Amino acid sequence: MGLGDLERDVMDVIWSEPGTAMTVREMNDHFPDHAYTTILTVLSRLTVKGFLLEQKVGRLSTFRASASREDYITSLILDALNDTDDRRAALAHFAKALPASDKSFFRRFFGRTERS
């Protein structure tokens, strides 16, 4: 499930402070050009989509990420791989498109895990 532009911006703020719960007002401070109600709506939608966890203390709600940015990116990659009939071909094209530094990382990573 993808994110809209404002949803992604809100998640960037949340992900920049791992483990931190934020109120609507605190989040709204990051987006002075948007109405409080707009931010509340975005936070509510992100909660319904499963990106955020909401905790209520009295009338005050706080929101925190349900998973890390890395978990989200991983799910995007896996979803894309699930959309192909030839997963190996997609992975091969992906690997060819990587910059040398990423290829080097994977060689080291898989070299360590295969010996472990």
URWO-V819531 format. One record per residue. N is the residue number from 0. OMEGA is omega in whole degrees, -180 to 180 (* if undefined). BURIAL is # if it has 9 or more other ideal C-beta (glycine too) atoms within 8 Angstrom, else .. Layout:
n->N omega->OMEGA burial->BURIAL
n->N omega->OMEGA burial->BURIAL
//
This chain:
n->0 omega->-175 burial->.
n->1 omega->180 burial->.
n->2 omega->171 burial->.
n->3 omega->-176 burial->.
n->4 omega->-179 burial->.
n->5 omega->177 burial->#
n->6 omega->179 burial->#
n->7 omega->178 burial->#
n->8 omega->178 burial->#
n->9 omega->180 burial->#
n->10 omega->177 burial->#
n->11 omega->178 burial->.
n->12 omega->-179 burial->#
n->13 omega->-178 burial->#
n->14 omega->-179 burial->#
n->15 omega->179 burial->.
n->16 omega->-175 burial->.
n->17 omega->177 burial->.
n->18 omega->-178 burial->.
n->19 omega->174 burial->.
n->20 omega->-177 burial->.
n->21 omega->174 burial->#
n->22 omega->177 burial->#
n->23 omega->-179 burial->#
n->24 omega->178 burial->.
n->25 omega->179 burial->.
n->26 omega->-179 burial->#
n->27 omega->177 burial->#
n->28 omega->179 burial->.
n->29 omega->-176 burial->.
n->30 omega->-175 burial->#
n->31 omega->-180 burial->.
n->32 omega->-179 burial->.
n->33 omega->178 burial->.
n->34 omega->177 burial->.
n->35 omega->-178 burial->.
n->36 omega->177 burial->.
n->37 omega->180 burial->#
n->38 omega->177 burial->#
n->39 omega->179 burial->#
n->40 omega->180 burial->.
n->41 omega->179 burial->#
n->42 omega->178 burial->#
n->43 omega->179 burial->.
n->44 omega->178 burial->#
n->45 omega->176 burial->#
n->46 omega->179 burial->#
n->47 omega->180 burial->.
n->48 omega->178 burial->.
n->49 omega->180 burial->.
n->50 omega->-178 burial->#
n->51 omega->171 burial->#
n->52 omega->-180 burial->.
n->53 omega->175 burial->#
n->54 omega->179 burial->#
n->55 omega->173 burial->.
n->56 omega->-172 burial->.
n->57 omega->178 burial->.
n->58 omega->-177 burial->.
n->59 omega->175 burial->.
n->60 omega->172 burial->#
n->61 omega->-177 burial->#
n->62 omega->174 burial->#
n->63 omega->-178 burial->#
n->64 omega->176 burial->#
n->65 omega->179 burial->.
n->66 omega->-178 burial->.
n->67 omega->175 burial->.
n->68 omega->-180 burial->.
n->69 omega->176 burial->.
n->70 omega->179 burial->.
n->71 omega->180 burial->#
n->72 omega->177 burial->.
n->73 omega->-180 burial->.
n->74 omega->176 burial->.
n->75 omega->-180 burial->#
n->76 omega->-180 burial->.
n->77 omega->176 burial->.
n->78 omega->179 burial->.
n->79 omega->179 burial->#
n->80 omega->179 burial->#
n->81 omega->180 burial->.
n->82 omega->-178 burial->.
n->83 omega->175 burial->#
n->84 omega->-178 burial->.
n->85 omega->-177 burial->.
n->86 omega->-179 burial->.
n->87 omega->178 burial->.
n->88 omega->178 burial->.
n->89 omega->178 burial->#
n->90 omega->179 burial->#
n->91 omega->178 burial->.
n->92 omega->178 burial->.
n->93 omega->-178 burial->.
n->94 omega->179 burial->#
n->95 omega->-177 burial->.
n->96 omega->-178 burial->.
n->97 omega->173 burial->#
n->98 omega->-176 burial->.
n->99 omega->-178 burial->.
n->100 omega->177 burial->.
n->101 omega->177 burial->.
n->102 omega->179 burial->#
n->103 omega->177 burial->.
n->104 omega->-179 burial->.
n->105 omega->178 burial->#
n->106 omega->179 burial->.
n->107 omega->-178 burial->.
n->108 omega->-178 burial->.
n->109 omega->175 burial->.
n->110 omega->178 burial->.
n->111 omega->-175 burial->.
n->112 omega->179 burial->.
n->113 omega->178 burial->.
n->114 omega->-176 burial->.
n->115 omega->* burial->.
//
